[in-house]
Amino acid sequence: MLAGRPIRMIEPHDLIAMKLRAGRLKDDYDISEILRANAVDEQRLLQLIDPAHAEHFQQIKSRS
């Protein structure tokens, strides 16, 4: 709850998958920051994205 109101939170792997699909440079930065701050179930993430996005994710991860 925030200020007495319920809020919905997104799982880190879902947010990463959405940002990979958007494909903006800012999203690459955001993904690297998400990886620094959260434990991400990579197998679960790989189920949500296609092979091209998986390759891009690995590139981002290697730079983080």
C-alpha positions in Angstrom: 0.0 0.0 0.0 1.1 3.5 -0.7 -0.7 6.4 1.0 -3.4 3.9 1.9 -4.0 2.7 -1.6 -3.0 -0.7 -3.0 -0.4 -0.6 -5.8 0.6 -3.3 -8.3 4.2 -4.2 -8.8 5.8 -5.7 -11.8 8.3 -8.6 -11.5 11.8 -7.7 -12.7 11.8 -10.3 -15.5 8.5 -9.0 -16.9 9.8 -5.5 -16.9 13.1 -6.6 -18.6 11.0 -8.5 -21.3 8.9 -5.4 -22.0 12.0 -3.2 -22.2 13.8 -5.7 -24.6 10.7 -5.5 -26.9 10.8 -1.7 -26.8 14.4 -1.7 -28.0 15.3 1.8 -27.0 18.8 2.8 -25.9 17.4 4.0 -22.6 15.9 0.6 -22.1 19.3 -1.0 -22.3 20.5 1.2 -19.5 17.3 0.5 -17.5 17.9 -3.3 -17.9 21.4 -3.0 -16.6 20.2 -1.1 -13.6 17.5 -3.7 -13.0 20.1 -6.5 -13.1 22.3 -4.6 -10.6 19.4 -4.2 -8.1 17.5 -7.5 -8.4 18.0 -11.2 -8.7 16.5 -12.2 -12.0 15.4 -15.7 -12.9 17.0 -15.9 -16.3 15.3 -19.1 -17.3 11.9 -17.5 -16.6 12.9 -14.5 -18.6 14.0 -16.6 -21.5 10.5 -18.1 -21.6 9.1 -14.6 -22.2 11.3 -13.4 -25.0 12.3 -14.6 -28.5 15.9 -15.7 -29.4 16.9 -12.2 -30.8 15.9 -10.5 -27.6 17.7 -13.3 -25.6 20.9 -12.5 -27.5 20.4 -8.8 -26.9 19.8 -9.5 -23.2 23.1 -11.5 -23.0 24.9 -8.5 -24.5 23.5 -6.1 -22.0 24.2 -8.6 -19.1 27.8 -8.9 -20.2 28.3 -5.1 -20.1 26.7 -4.8 -16.6 
